[in-house]
């Protein structure tokens, strides 16, 4: 979903997809936002699209940074799924997400990038603190 926001919302300045499917290569030039991409190392279905996506990002000169969380499964940030949740990967990805959004939005959080309960709580605290 976050990748589609990046493709279809030219006014968005920063987008953080978590292990989601990549947009079509022909849509990548529409991306104007900076991207922080989080991928699970153990996610063959999603990861098979990374090489094509990365090539398209480079060709379109999209500003992006990508992290691969080795050993983590798709959904590693979902703390309601014990079969997928990786506390270490989730915490590191969230720290990177908060730093990225602050860096790319004048220290004001403008988006919630994960829907797990713990991350929503964290995002709300950080949004509140950023707006104080």
N, C-alpha and C positions, 0 to 999 in steps of 0.2 A: 504494500500500500504506500509506504513512504517514497519508494522510487517513482510511483505514479504521481504523487504530489510534486516531486521534483520536475517531472516531465511537463505536467499540466498547470503549474503555478509559477509563472515567470517572475512574480514579485517576491517569492520566498527566497530568503538569503542563505538559509542553512537547513539541511535535511539529514537525518540520521536513520537510514534503514538498518534494521536488525534482521539478518538472515532471510531476507525476502527475495522473491523472484526478481530478476533484473528486467528492465524495460527492453523493448526491441531496440536493436542497434540503430535503426533509422530514427528513433525518437530521442536518442541521447543528445544530439545537438540542441534540442529544445531546453536542456537543463541549464539554468542560469545560477542556481544555488551552489554553494560549496557543500560537498558531501563527506560524511564520515560513515564508512561502511563497516558493519560488524558481521562476520561470518563464522559459523560453527565449523570446526575442522572435520567433524563426522557428519556431513550433510551432502552426500553425493548428488542428490537430486538438484539442490539449489546451486551447489558449487560448480556443476558442469557448465553453467552459464557465465562464470566469472571471467575466463579468458576473453571471450567475445565482448563482454561488457567493459572490461578494462581497456581493451584496444579501442573501443568506441569512445570511452571517456578521454583517452589520450588524444585521439584524432580530433575530438571536439574541443580540446583544451579546457575541459571541465576540471575545476579545482576539487581534488578528492584525496582522502586518506583511507586506506583499507587495513583492517585488522582481521587476522584469522586466529581463532581461539582453538588451538589444537586439542583434540580429545573431547571437545564440547559437542553436544548434539544440537540439532535444530530445536529451537525453543529453549536454549540454555538460560535465557533470562526470565522464564516463566516459573516463578517460585511456587506456583500451585501444582506443578507437575514434577514430582520427585524423580520420575524416570528420565527427565530431561534437564532439570535445573542443575546448573553448575554455579555454586556460590562464588567461587573464585573468578570465573569468566564473567559472570553477571556484574560483580562489583567493579572489576577492572573496566568493563565496557561502559558501565554507568559513569564512573569517574571520567573516562575519556569523553563521554557524551556531554556531561555538564561543562567540562573545560572547553570543548569544541563550541557548544552553543554560546557560552559566555564570550569566547573569543570572536565569534562571528555575529554577535547580535548586541554589541556595545554593553556587555555584562547584564543584559536583560534576557531571562529565559523566555522564549516565545513558543515553545512546543513541548509536548510530552511525547516521548519517543518509544515508550514501552508501556504495555498495559497490564503488567503484573502488579498485584496489590502493593508489594513493597516498593516498587519503582514509582508507582503513582504517589505514594506517601512521600518518597524522596523528592520527586519532582515538585510537589506542592510546597514542601519546605523550602526548596531552593528557589522556586519562583517567588515565594513570599519574601525570602531573604534578599533576592536580587532586586525586588521592587521597593525594598525598605529605604 
